[in-house]
Amino acid sequence: MNNTLKSEAVRDAVKTIQLIGIGPGDDQYLTLQAIHAMQQAAVFFLLEKAGRGKEALVNRRREMLARFAGERDYRIVVVPSPPRTMTASGYQEGVREWHQQKRTLFANLIDNQLHPGEHGAFLIWGDPSLYDQTVSLIAEQVATAPETLKLEMIPGITSVQALTAKHCIPLNRVGENIAIVPGRYAETCDLDAIDNAVVMLDYNASFQRFQGQDFDLYWAGDLGGADETLLAGPLDDICATVLETKAALRARKGWLMDIYLLRKRRGKVES
């Protein structure tokens, strides 16, 4: 077999997994690269989360595919996403068990639903590198079989970018650090450790802890979605309004994805 035929045989045997960042909800956040990748994939894997109203996340992905994936034959595989639950051993052990369930799920999808030579895609909310472990879990599998599996990651507009754009503020301030943290960190961290922090998916509204500490809050709920809501101002002044808004959105929809920037108020900083 000559080198050309050999390279074609190798290419035809490889399964390519694409992690496509689709932004925080609005079609206009899709990049041209993401649209091109969607037009290549033969199969799309959609993970459906349990809970009232969560089917909207899968439906939104279906709408994007109908609009951008092209008029061609492609397959959509919808599977339940393993729920994350607390264990007797604590939070970290619960996360490890959850990740193992997802590893098994991804392996089964790749083995049974993706054919050699095909591209299979996961449509990742926001960007695959931020607040999502799919890339780490699938990269582990690719590393075990690099001759038959290939991983491609298409970056997307993050909710962090969208948040600052909507509020017309810079992410950073001159000479200061910026942290991106989960809600769990904001619940317990030292209040003096925060100058500028983006907090993601803070179910327990941990910003309440920072009242009386001279912080500004830039908050968004359902960013990029039909129910997008923005609130901003001194934390002490708007805290109650944000809490009421969070509760109303969650009661209506059954769930809520929110994000906010906590910023310690300083004297004017020249850029």
N, C-alpha and C positions, 0 to 999 in steps of 0.2 A: 504494500500500500504506500503510495507516494505521500509526501508531507501535506499536500493540499487536502487529499482525501482523509488523511488521518486527522487533521485539524477540524475538518467538517464533521467527522464522526464524534470527536470529543465535544464539539459545540452542541451537536444534536442530543448528546447524552446528558448535558448539564440542565439542571432545574434552577431557574433564577427566581429568587424571592425579592420582591420590591416592597419597601416600606415607603409609602407615599404620604408626605405631609400635605394635608388638605386645608390647613388654616382653621380658625376657630368657628367656622359655621357659614359664613357668607361666601357664595360662589365667587365673588370678586377677589377673595383672598387666594384663590387657586393660582399658582404660577404656571407659566407656559411649560416649564419642565414637568410639572405634575400632570398637566393635561396630556402631554406627549406620552408619559409613562402609562397613564390610564388607557391610552389608545393602543398600547402594546400588549397589555396583559391578557392572557387567555382565561384566567380565573381570578375572581375577587373573593377574598375571605372576609366575611363580616361577622364580628363577634357581637352577640346580642346580650346586653346586660339585663338582669332581672329587675323588676320594680315598676311601679306605676309610671307610665309615660316614657320609659326608657326606649320603647320601640321607635320613638322619634329619632334617635341617634342612627339607627339602621336605615330608617326611611330617608333621612337626609342624605346618607351615602348613596342610596339607590337613586335619588333624584339627581345627584351629581353624575352618576354613571350614565343615566338616561340622557343627560344633556351633553356630556363631554367624552364619553368612551367611544363614540362612533357607532354608526349603524353597521354592526357586524355581529358575528356569533361570539359570545363570551359567556362564561359560566359564573354564577353567583352562588357561593356556598355560605349559608348562614348557620352558625353554631352557637349554642349558649356559652357565654363567657363564664369561666369558673368564678364563683363568688369568693370574695375575701372575707374570712371569718376569724374572729378571735379564738385562740386556743387556750387551754389551761396553762400552757408554757409561756404565754404572753404574746405581745404584738410582733416581735421579730420572728418568732417561730411560726406564727400565723402567716406572715409574709412569705417565709421560705416554703411553707406547704402550698400556698397559693401559686407561687412561681413554679413549683414542681408540677402542679396540675396544668399550668399553661404550657410548660415544656412538652408534656405528654400530648396535649391538644395540638400544638404546632407540629410536632413530629408526625402525628396521625394525618393531619391535613396535607402535609408535604408528601408523605409516603403514598396516600391513597387518593388524593384529589388533584395533584399536580403531576403532569406527565413529563417525561424527559424532553428537553428542548423548549419547554413552555416557560412563560413568565407568570408567576402568581403574585398577587398584590394584596397587601393590607393597607387600608386607607386609615391613616393615623390622624386623629384630631390634633390640630396645631402642627408641631414639628416632631418627628420621631425621636429627636435627641433630648427633648425636654419633657420631664414628668411622664415618661412612658418607658417601660422595661422591655417592650417587644424586641427592640433592637438587640439588647443584651442577651435575651433568651434565644433568639434565632441565631445570633452570631455564634453562640456556643455550639449549636447544631451544625452550622456551616463549617466550623473549625474541625469537626470530627470527620467530615467527608468533603474536603475541598475539591476533589476531582469530579464530584457529581452535583454539588450545591454551590450557588453563587448568591451573594447578598448585595443588593443595591439600595441605597437610601437617598430619597429625594427630599431635600429640606422644604419646610413649609413656613408660612407666616405664623408666628407664635402669638398666643394670647397676651404675652408680655408686650410685644411690639404693638398689637392692636390696642391694648389698654393705654399706653402712653400716647399713641396717635389720636385716639378718641378724646383724651383729655388735653391734648396739645401741650405736653410737657416732655422734657428730656428724661431718659431713664436714669442717667447719672448726673451728679453735680461735681463741679471741678474740685479735685483733691479729696473726694470722698469715695468710699467703697459702696457697692451695691450687692445685696444678697437676694437670691431667689430661694425661698424656703417653703416647705409644706406647712399646712395648718398645724400639724402636730408639733412642729418646732416652735411656732409662735405661741402655743399654749403654755410652754414651760421655760422658754429662753429668758435670760437676764434682760430686763427692760433696757438697761444701759448699753447692751450689746448692739442695739439696732439704731442705725442712722437712716438708712434707706433700705427697705426690704419689700420685695414683691412676694406676696403670700398667695399660694394657689390652693384652691379647693379646701377652704377653711370652714368645715361644717359647723364648728362650734363658735364661730365668730370671735376668734381670739383677739381681735383688735380692741375689744372692750377692756382688756388688761392695760392698754396703753393710754387710757383716759387720764387726764391730769398731768401728762408728761410732755405737753407741748408738741403734739404730732398733727400733721395734716394727713388726710385719708383721701385716696383716689380709688374709687370702687366701681366695679362693673359686674353685672349679673347677666348671664346668657349672652355674653359678648359675641357679636356677629350673628346672633339668632333673631327670630321674630320678636322676642320679648326683651331685647337688649335694653338695659337700664343702667344709667351712669349717675353717680353721685360723687361730689367732691367738696372738700372744705375742711376747716379745723375739726379734728376728730371729736372733740368735746361737744361741738355744735351739731354734728350730723349723725352721731352714733345711734341715737334712738331711731332716726329716720331710716338708716341703713338696716337696722335690725327688723323694723316693721316691713321694709321692702323685701328683705330676704324671706321672711316668713310668708308673705303674701305670694311671692313667686313660687316658693316650694309647695305651698298649699294648693295652688292652682294646677301646677304641672306634675307634682309628685317628686320632683328632683330639681336640683339647681347646680349649675357650674358657675362659680364666681371667682374673681381674682381681684386683688387690690394692691396698691402701693402705699406703704406706711413711710412717711418722711418726717424726720425730726426738723422742726422749724428752726431756722438759723437766721442770722443777719444776711442781707443781700450778698450773693456771691457773683462776682463778675466773671463772665465766660470769656 
